Each structure stands twice: as structure tokens, then as C-alpha cells.
Amino acid sequence: MKDQLNRTVLIQQPAKRIVSLVPSQTELLVDLGLEESIVGVTKFCVHPKHLRKEKVVVGGTKQVHFDNISALKPDIILCNKEENTKEMISELEHIAPVHISDIYTIKDSLELIEMYGDLFDKSERAQAIIDEITLKSKTFKELNQEQAKLKVVYFIWKNPWMVAANQTFINEMLSVNNFENVYQGVNRYPEITLSELKKREPDVILLSSEPYPFNDSDIDEFKSIFPETKVKIVDGEAFSWYGSRLLKAFDYFEELQNTI
């Protein structure tokens, strides 16, 4: 079969031993009913919470212990173009077939769910998740279409300041919320200065709960510089985790809209 980079992935189907190196994809596997087939995960695979105690933790998303992965004798290793490095993937391909996702939109996410349904013989469950996400997305957009379009900036890091711009899944989620990303004209995750941000005049500053754990002291710091701008810490998983996390994301977005 093909992965989302249009690479041919040759495996014996269905794969029985899975190593997942992407937290949101690990959660998706569990929701597809594949928990028993997962043999290796990353230290960032925090959903469901018990998983890291029961599976072999093989490292993070950028660095892994290749010997530990090899010892697990996986049938397939699941990666993501953004989260995992090219060098890492090249080495992993010596161990087992590697399936790479490439997610920028909800459509991409639904495509991945369908792929996993086919790959792991869980098509019926995959379609049920796709249908539910599609319905939740449609309902949220209908409820939110009358909302005024706010200009926002979405911070993912501090020291240096980094934001989510165009060509990111986060940007897609901002658009779903009817937000105008003030860094729409820039790609990926640029470093910025707060003095430069002032010129863009955001209505709302969003501070993600991950990967940098922004807290109340950061809100105070921003308020001292942007006293007239609303500053809010938001659930980073809702904005950046794709797959079955979208089942919960739209409920969160509805609550968020009521607080901004």
C-alpha cells in the first residue's frame, strides 16, 4: 500500500506488531482497537495514560533507541514527516517497513484514519470514527459561522518565541475556529519578536499547553506588553493532535469560543 508521502510500503497484512513513534497516532491505534498489537511507543505517547507502563518506551519523537526497536521485531513502524527526522526514518527502514503520515488538514487526518483501517484490518471502526469526526466538524462550523473573525497568534515556544504559521495542522484548526492567523503569510514555525508582533495587532494571543508548557506567569508577561489584547492558554492537543483526538477537539473548541 501507499503512505501519505506516496511511498510504497510492503508489509504482511494485517500487521500484528506495531511500533508507533507519533503520540496522536498511538492514540488513534488504541481507538481503532489495536492496543494489544502495539509493542513500542515514545515517551510522549501519553494517551491513554496507562500505555507507557505496559509497552516498551523506545525514546522520543526525534531520537530513539534503534536496538530496542529492533528487539521488538515490529511488522511496521509508524512515523510522521514533521515529528520524526529523515535520518531516523532511514535507519528505521533497516528494521521494518515504515509508514509515514503527512498531515496539514482535517481531510489529511481522515485519509490517515482510512489508511490505518485498511492496513490493520479495522475498516469498520475507522469508518465509524471518520463519520463521527465529519459530523462534529460540520456541526461546529454551522454553530460558529456567525462568529466575528478574530485576529490571533498561536505561540508554541518561548526563548525563542515561536508561533504556528501556514502549512501546519494548527493553522487548519485556527481556521476551523474562524480565527485569522496573523502569521498566515509565513510558513511552518517561525521565530518572531514581540515588537514585530505588535505591528500585526492581534485581537487574541493564544499560548499552547504544549510543546512549551505556558502558564499564568506567561500570561502576565504578555499582558504587560499587550495590555489591550486578550491572552489565553489553550489545549495544545486539541489544536495539534490529529486522528481520533478530533473526536474531542470540537467539543473543546465550542467551550473555547464561549470564553473568547
N, C-alpha and C positions, 0 to 999 in steps of 0.2 A: 504494500500500500504506500501512498504518498503521505509525507508530513506537511506542515504548513509552510515549509520552505520549498515545497515541491520536490523534495528528495525522496527517492525510493527507499523504503525501509523493509528489509526482508526478514520476516520472523515466522516462527511456527505459531499459528493461531489456534486457540486463544493463548496468549502469554500467561503463564502461571506464576512467574516470579518477577516482580516489578520493583525497580529502584526509581524513586521519584525525587528529583532534585529541585522541585519548584513547589513552594508551600501551597499556593492556591490549587495547583494540580493534584497535590496529595489529598487535599480536602475533597476535590471532585471525585477522585477514585473511591474514597470512602462512601460518598453519597451515591455512587454507582453500584455499591455493594461489593467492592473489591478489597476490603480491608485485609482479608486473610491472604490475599495474593501479594500484598506489599511486604517486601523484605528489607528495604533500606530507605531512609528518609534523611532530610537535613535537620540541623539544629533549629531551623526557623519554621519547621512544619509543626505549628502549634495548634492546629485544629485537625481532628479532635485532640483534646488535651492529653489523653492517655497514650497517644500513639508513640511518642518518643520513648516511653518507658517499655514498650512492647516490641519495637522494631530496632534495627541496628541504625544508629546515627552515624552517617558516613562523612560528615563535615558540614560546610555551609553551602551557599549557592555559587560562590566564586572559587572556593578551594575545597577539595575533597580528598579522602584517603583512598587512592585507587586500589591499593591492596585489599582493603576492607570490602570495597565494592566487588572486586574480582572473586573474593572468597564467598560471596553471597550467590554466585553463579546465576545472575539475573538472565531472564529471557529477553528483557528490554529495559532500557534506561530512558526516562522521560526528562527532557530538558526544555529550556525556553531561550530563544535568541537573545533576549535582553538580560535575563537573570544569570545565565551561565556563559562562561567565556569560550571563545573559539578554541583556544589551546586545550581547555579542559575537555571539550567535546571531542576533539581529535584523539585525545588519549583514551577517552571512554569507548570510542568506536573499536578499540582493540580488545575490549572486554565483551561487549554485547551490542546488538543493534540499538541505535539512538534515534528516538522520535523527538523532533524539535517543534515546539509551538511558536507562533509569531502573532501576538495579539495587540491590536490597536483599537478595535471596535467591539461592540456587542455582537455584531454579526460574526466576527472572527471567533469570539468566545463560543458562540453556538455551534460554529463549524467544528471547533475542537471537541466539544461535548459529543457531537455526532461521530467524529473520528474515533474517539475512545469507545463509544458504544459499539462500533464495528470491530475495532481492534481487540476488545476484551469480551466480545460476545454479550454485551449488555445493551443492545439497541433499544429494547422496550423501555428500560429505565432511563436511558439517555433521552429518548423522545419525550418522556413524561417531564423531565427536568427542563428540556427546551421549551415545551409547551407552557409550563408554569412561568418561566422567565419571560417568555414572549408576552403572556397575558399581563404580568406585573408591570413590564415595561410600557405596554400600551396604556394601561390604566393610569400609571403615574404621569405619563406625558399628557394625557387628557386632563388630569386634575391640575397640572402645572402650566398649561399653555397660556393661562391668563396672567401669570406672574410677570411682574416687571423684570426686565433683563438687567441684572446687576453686573457691574464690572468687578472681577475677582482676580486675586493672585493666590496661587496654591504653593505653599512652601513645603519642601521635603527635607531640607537640611539647613544646618546652621554652622558657621565657621568652616567653609564659606557659605554664604546664603545661596541656596539653590532652589529653583522652582520647577514645576512641571509646565512644559510648553506644548507646542503642537507635536503631532506624531507620537502621542503617548495614550495609554488607556485612561489615565487620569483626565486628560483633556476631553476624551469622549464622555466621561462621567460628569464633568463640569457642564458640557453641552447638554446632556440629558436633563440636568437641573436648571436649564435655561440661564446659565451663567455665561458671561462673556469673559474669556480668559485674556487678561491684558497682555499676556505673552504669546498670544495666538500666532503672531508673525515670526516666532522663533521656534526652532525645533529641539525636541528632547528635553534635557535638564540643564539649562544654562545657569552659570553663576551670575549673580546680579549684585548691585549695590542698592542700599535703601534710598540713597539720594536720587538714583536713577528711577527707582520705583515711584517716588513721589511725583515725578513728571507724568506718570501714567494714570494717576488719580483713581486708584481702585476704590470701589464702594465698600468692599469687604476683603479682609485678609484672612485666608484660611491656613491654619497651621496643622499639618498632618500628625497623627499619633505615631506614624511610622514612615520611613525607617528611622528618622530622628524623633526621639520622644519629647516633642514640645510640651511645655507645662505652663502653669499660671504665671510664673516669673517671666516667661517669654511674652505672654500677653501684655504684661505690664511694660516690658521693654518696647514693644511695638506701639502701645498706646501713648508712650511718652514722645514718640516721634510722629505718630499719626493720630493725634487726639480726636479728630472728627471721623475716623474710619472705624467701622466695626471689625473686631478681631475675634476669631473663634477657632478653638481646637476641634478638628473633625476626625471621624473614624477613618484612618488610612486604609483599612481593609475594605471598607465599602467603596472607596474610590479607586483602589489599585488591584484588588483581588478579583480575578475573573472566574469563570467556571461556575460552580454551584453556589459560590458566595453571593452571586447576583440574586439568588432566592431571598436573601435577607437585605440586600443593599437598598432595594426600592422602598421597603418599609422604613429603613433608616432615613433615606432621602426625604420621605414625606414628613418625618419628625423634624428634620433639619430645616425644611422650608418654613416650618411654623416658628422657628427661633431666629430667623434672619430678617 
